[in-house]
Amino acid sequence: MSHVLTLNAGSSSLKFGLFLTGANEPEELAGGLVDRIGGAAVLNLHDATGQDLSRRQLTADEGATHAAALAAGLADLAAHFPDARVDVVGHRVVHGGPAFAAPTEVTPDVLDALERLSPFAPLHQPHNLSGIRAAQAAFAKARQVACFDTAFHRNHPFVNDVFALPRAYYDKGVRRYGFHGLSYDYIAGELARIAPQIAKGRVIVAHLGNGASMCGMIDGRSIASSMGFSALDGLPMGTRVGQLDPGVMLYLMEQEGLSASEISDLLYKHSGLLGLSGVSNDMRRLEASDDPHAREAIDYFTFRIRRELGGLAAALDGIDALVFTAGIGENSARVREEVCRGTGWLGIEIDPARNAAHAQVISTEQSRVRVMVLPTDEERVIARAAARLAACGAGQTG
Ligand code: AMP
């Protein structure tokens, strides 16, 4: 028996989980979140059922950096789990570039390679890597494993991997990577467990959270994704724009005089549901609002999901199952209903009562396509990779 820690370091947040590993599936003991790092940071620690173990405001020093926030989180963990001995720390890393197609033990060379990928994901990768450095400092003897959001998609067929730019850009790494791979990995595993026949077929998964994307899989392997080079592409998201004509960016630069960082800010932080509605990036608030712009933002969101559904069905030569997951996908009956409205031509028919009850299967008995709602668990995918490393030798653990 040993313990593994999972870490998901964002720009101003640090999510962590403590798991017990043994012969079988890792067992979650606790999870925590430090939010607003660099500001008025708050630390929350909860047990595996979601019950609070501690919740406190951090001092300015405790919340100043990722390393300090991790130390504060570990202090609270140690108070509740004094016997925990962390052998491996598993990290969520947004970008693995063309090379990393599986969870990989972090060595100095690997860390250098991941640093070189930072220009591909400048808003995320540096924070992920500061989480790795903080964990290396906190657990000098533990091994570290990086788990990539891009890895699940690495074997896309060429036509789903490329942009029609001059070939030299492809060779430099300007490719369609796809993201949310840890979530898709988890859902593929859940499907194989609960519906093995369906899992072998053509499955479209809609990961609809504050970040949103869709993935078309055959036999549990990614064939196509709505996200491309960056986590901006595809569906509109809480604050991210989703698919955008590149001509709009030229216009913003040439006519509106926006700089690269202003455009980045606009596309990542002020667009999507927030930008369109002017009300909120949060689906619960949009659903509760009677502002017509909130209604239009939801309409655009569900319309783009339907379009992507048709496109991914074409990429897979048809569809056997549609799975909704993440915050909106798991909890919003309204969004699921609106996405599935008018998709009878694809063989999709949902049962309103099952949908309203958030049942695991929300399609009717007659529906040719099975429509499901499955909660995702990205931390568990990281914990499994860390547990595999704890149980075996160095290198790629996938
Ligand atoms: P995530 O990024 O997966 O945590 O998902 C966050 C999104 O899920 C936010 O837009 C939330 O408003 C949305 N969400 C969570 N619960 C519900 C709910 N009961 N109904 C509608 N949206 C929800």
Boltz pocket constraint, residues with backbone or C-beta under 6 A from the ligand:
constraints:
  - pocket:
      binder: B
      contacts: [[A, 208], [A, 209], [A, 210], [A, 211], [A, 238], [A, 281], [A, 282], [A, 283], [A, 284], [A, 285], [A, 287], [A, 326], [A, 327], [A, 328], [A, 331], [A, 332]]
      max_distance: 6.0
